[in-house]
Amino acid sequence: MFETGFLNGSAGAAFVFLERYAHDHAHVDLETAKRLLGWVNDQAESDGRGGLRWPLAVGDAAVASGFELGTAGIAWVNLQAAQATGDHSYREVARRAGVWLRHVATAGGAWNELPGDLGTPVHVGLDSGAAGIGWVLEDLADAGIDTAANRPAAWSALAGLQSGAVHDSLGTFWYENRTGGEPALPAEPSWHWGSAGIAAFAARLAGRSGRGPGGQRTG
């Protein structure tokens, strides 16, 4: 199965070679990254409203929103490619991915894991949820891409996370997801799924983090 996303697919592999190129400036690394990302971008689907989205894998009807598996992560790698190469086409792909992400946001600055299937979980963390998607939208805004739309969407994601926070004698925590409207998996602490990543997203909006949503160095 040929996958498109950051976690298991060619977008993540392209990012690895972009990082190698940033350090060694070897032409073969840049060309490999461009070839991988070119294939990913060839799999993009138009939403009919100016946005782009990606199937999880070739032949798969499912389209994910999040950073690790879906459109947010692919948008972010295209942004890194645009910054590394100066090629405006990557910037445009990232922009249109942001359009789709804004289109499929639910009320309260959240996203279903698979927006075409509203029964799928609504995650909070960096991996598949609002923190990671909001981070990508903020990075797009910082790059001057639809800033007037992407920055409010990022802050809306943070506001949604704030409203979903739960407090006990130990402090603040989140339920990792909501499936069918019911909260599940309380007090997940991790970077990818829980409180650590949400705190990092808040720090990003406050201008205090230089890492990408998956923990990647960005300069």
Disulfide bonds with the S-S distance in Angstrom:
none
